[in-house]
């Protein structure tokens, strides 16, 4: 993204001008980790079917942001020494969450292994899909029938409902099952990296990803270096040439398989759980793979990727009447065949496990008559209910949980972030975060099969659920438990792969309750209009909404710093530490990097003596892919950087500081989703206008509780984006899976 040079801007007018348009999330460089679902810096929207550019593009995958392409050698070496010299540290919530994910993945893998055939893809194949399937059968030696690969899987064994609610205690965090690589493994990997000219600081990451045999695996297949987050294909190619010399080429099967997997991983950073065959071919062609079709076949035959084609229902055509006096009707146009999709095993398993789990909840719930609001009545009769609405509507599922407790049921509210807990706590309601619930750090205990001791679970901020997190959550619910997924469908989607809430709404397989509670005040009026595609001027007598016009990116940075440091505290009464800047992406002259540098210089100047950070700096930390927590720097020592995030003390290891930590005065809209602040400054630099969408504007503007300042440099592009800007679609399989399991004939 190219940002124009900056100038200074006049003071913001007190009268509220109509706002113009949302700006697309600009591209993210690969080293900082592809915040994957935003539009690319070029202005081309993410998810347009160009998977080769997914790594560079965007803001969604805070996940990738948590990992770096080439961490500093010194930091990596020190981290290795520290890890070898110290005992295993106490597990953080993030580590516990990752361990819980591994535990669930292992359980799903075990279920998969018990089935006679491979994972079901949904249908019979023809054409190109049949050719791909033939490659699979060739490797299997003909032992599996052609249709077996696509037959629907047997439903998972149903967990019997508990006869009585046993006394449960909070389970301690799951122990980490992935120990630090042995020093010998790391040393051997470091030697291989040195021979190939790669940074030796990557040794720890490579050893962690590839395991104890990492050195030999990397020597035999140098392109496995692409499994390390942040490594680019051109870097892996150079490494392979240095190790193998003339023994490798552009069509080397090891290269083509690794690139196919890498493209699907990059697509996942943008929210896709699969890619259409044509998009994958195009991505391979851009990476100079001579024969993309053969590359895909090899990847499928080796089991590196799975191929799917959803079954199309056959419709009986009415018999034609023969009448010699009438002309024969024109041949009816054939419906296009469902696209051939390719995906990675982890996302295929997660989507199928999630669909199966949701169907289990629907089928095992016992209908009951609950008095109360529409949401209460629906939850009493059904095992799965979807609830939509804005910020004010969050009170409805909270009230549902309170009423369920009064009925003697075990009920719980889960939210996306600690900030969500803060907001509910201020309203007198208690909640846990989804991450803490899954790790066992909060919430009820589990039975011997790992099921939560719950009868009702209401999940707020449901659009922020990625498919893997949702699968773990649903898998952990007992039979008969009622699940209410609640959220605002207008906000940006989850930072990970999948679009769980959107797909469930579109499938129409359970009650959908739309809240009639409007968001109050000028901010609520503004955001509600944006949700229906209208950018209307609003009356803001208390300066709830202020528009600050700017001419270029430099002026946007200047005015943003002035607003945060002076204007908002003085005129609105909200201190700087409670004001959050939200911008379109990390790069560019008015991205998070530029804004954070200017805000640090004004609000907490210092030399950055702790890896670029000083005590008191506001930071955004991505402990695991797809989840960002905000806090402030407290101190640093030999182990790493110590933060205060909400009520918790967090240690960021030295080798993770560069890749997982950013300054946090300014965030992207995807990072801000699921959180709210008393005051928000939304920055819309002119060069980002092409990438704006209605969802981006809606998300950024709705993060404010009391006051919103819009640093506006996109002219009429804002109004155009609100009226016409559609967020990029994600390619997923959850909707057809749910429809196949739960849709009724009349649907």
Residue, then its C-alpha position, 0 to 999 in steps of 0.5 A: x500500500x502506498x501512503x501519500x506524504x503527510x501534512x497538517x490538518x485543521x481541528x475537527x468540526x464539532x458538528x457531525x459530518x456524514x462519514x464516507x467509506x470503509x477502507x480495506x485492510x492493507x497487506x501485511x509483509x510475510x515476516x510479520x505474519x500475514x494477518x490473513x483475512x484482509x485485502x492485499x496491499x495492492x487493493x485486491x480483496x483477499x479471498x479472490x481466488x489468488x492463493x499465492x498472494x494470501x501470505x502477504x495480504x492482510x490483517x485477519x490472521x493474527x495467527x501468522x502475525x504470531x510467527x516470524x519469517x526470520x527471527x533475529x539470530x541473537x534472540x533465537x540463540x539466547x532463547x535456546x540457551x535459556x530453554x536448555x538451562x531452565x526447567x519447563x516453565x509454568x504453562x500459560x493459558x495460551x500453552x494450555x489452549x494449544x495442548x487442549x487443541x492437540x488433545x482434541x485433534x488426537x481424539x478426532x484422528x483416533x475416530x477417523x482411524x476407526x472408520x473403514x474409509x477415508x474422511x468423507x468429502x460428500x459425494x461421487x466425483x466426475x471429470x477432474x475430481x475423478x482423475x484426482x481420486x484415481x491418483x489416490x486409488x493408485x497409491x492405495x493399491x486398489x484396496x478401496x472402492x471408488x465411492x468409499x472415499x466420498x461416502x458419508x462417515x458413520x456418526x460418532x458414538x453418542x455420549x450418554x447424558x449424565x443421570x445427575x449433575x456430579x460435583x465438578x471442580x475446575x480442571x487444572x490447565x492441560x499439561x503441555x505435550x510438546x516438550x522443548x526440542x532436545x539440545x542435540x536436535x536443535x544443534x543438528x538442525x542448526x548445522x543443516x541450516x548453516x549448510x543451506x545458507x538459512x538463518x541458524x536462528x530458525x533451528x528452534x522453530x524447525x526442531x519444534x515443527x519437524x520433531x526429533x528427526x528434523x535434521x534428517x528430514x530437512x536434509x532429504x526434503x529441504x522444502x519442509x522448511x516451508x512448514x515454519x511459519x513466515x518462510x517464503x517459497x523463494x527462501x525455501x527454493x534457495x535453501x534447497x538449491x544450496x543443499x541439493x544442487x542440480x539434484x532438484x528442479x522446479x518440478x521436483x515432487x518434494x517441491x510441488x507437494x510442499x508448495x501445494x500445502x503452503x498455498x492451502x495454509x496461506x489460504x487458511x490465514x485468510x479464512x478459507x478451509x479449502x480452495x477451489x481446484x482452479x484457484x490452487x492451480x493458478x497459485x502453483x503456476x505463479x510459483x513457477x510449477x511447470x505442471x500444476x495439474x500433476x502437482x495437485x495429483x501428486x499432493x493428493x496421492x501422497x495424502x498431503x491434501x484431500x479432495x472434495x466435491x459436494x453431492x448435488x441433489x438430483x431433481x426429477x423432471x416432470x414427464x414431457x407431454x408429446x404434442x405434434x402440434x407444439x414445438x419441442x421445448x428447448x433443452x433445460x440448461x444443466x446446473x453447473x457441477x459443484x466445484x472441486x475443493x482441496x483442503x488440508x486434513x486439519x480443517x477437513x476434520x475440524x469442519x466434519x467434527x463440528x458439523x457432527x457435534x452440532x447435529x448431535x446437540x440438535x438430536x439429543x436435546x429434550x424439548x421443554x417449555x421455558x417461559x420467557x422471551x423468544x430466545x428463552x422459548x427457543x432454547x427450551x425447545x431446541x439443542x442449537x439456537x442462533x441469536x443475532x444482534x448488536x452490542x445491546x443485544x448481548x444482554x439477551x443471552x446473558x439473561x437466558x443463562x441467568x434464567x436457566x440457573x434459576x431453573x436449576x440448570x448448569x449454565x455458563x456464558x463464554x465470550x471472545x476476550x477478557x474485554x468482553x468479561x470486563x463489559x459483562x462484569x460491569x453489568x453484573x454478569x459473570x463470564x469466562x473466555x472461550x480460551x480459558x474454558x477450553x484450557x480448563x483455566x476457568x469454567x466447570x470441570x469435565x467428566x471422564x470423557x472430557x465433557x463439560x458439566x453444562x446444561x446450557x452454554x451461551x457463546x457471545x461474539x460467535x462470529x469470532x469462532x474459527x472452525x478449529x476452536x468451535x469444533x473443540x468447544x462443541x466436542x466438549x459439550x455433553x449430549x442434551x446440552x443446549x448451545x446458543x451462539x450469539x453475535x453480530x453477523x455484520x462484523x468482520x469474521x474470525x481471525x482463523x480459518x472458517x466462518x462458523x456463525x455465518x455458515x450456521x445461519x445460512x444452513x437454516x437448520x435451527x432456530x434463528x432469533x433476531x434481537x429487536x433491541x437497538x444500540x442506543x445513542x448517536x453511536x448506535x444510530x450510526x452503526x445500525x445505519x452502516x449495517x444496512x448499507x446507509x451512512x447517515x449523518x447523526x446528531x451528536x450533541x455530546x460529541x459522541x461522533x466527530x469527523x476529522x478530515x485530513x488530506x494525506x497519510x502524514x496529516x492522518x498520523x499527526x491528527x491521530x496523535x493529537x486526538x489521543x494525547x490531547x483532544x479526546x482527554x480534554x473534550x471527552x474526558x476519556x484518558x489516553x490509556x482508554x482510547x484505542x486507535x483502529x486502522x486498516x492494516x500494519x503497513x503504509x504511512x498510516x498503518x499500525x507501525x507508523x501510528x504506534x511509532x508516533x504514539x510511543x514517541x508522544x505517550x511513552x518515549x524511550x530507547x526501546x531497551x527491551x527488544x524495542x519496548x520500554x516499561x509502560x508501552x501498550x502492546x498487542x500479543x498473539x500467544x497463539x495463531x488467531x488470538x490477540x491479547x492487549x496489555x502493557x510492558x512491565x519489565x524484562x529479564x533473562x527469560x523474556x518480556x513481562x507483560x500485564x494483560x488485564x488481571x494476568x501476568x504474562x511472560x513472552x519468551x525472548x525468541x517470541x518477542x519479535x514475532x508475537x508482539x507489537x505495540x498496541x496503541x493502534x490495532x487493525x480492525x480484525x485485532x479489535x473485533x470482540x473488544x470495546x473501548x470507551x473511546x476509539x479513533x478510526x483512521x482511514x488513510x486515502x490510499x486504503x480506500x480501494x480495500x474498504x468494506x462495509x464489514x470493516x467500517x461496521x467493526x471499526x466504528x462499533x468498537x467505541x462505547x462513548x466516543x468515536x473520532x473518524x480521521x477521514x481521508x478517503x472522500x466518497x470512498x467511505x460512503x461507497x464502501x458502506x453501500x456496496x463494499x462486500x467483504x471477501x467470501x471465504x471458501x468453506x464446507x460447513x454449510x453443506x455438511x450441516x445441510x446434509x445432516x440436519x436439513x428437513x425435506x421442506x428446507 
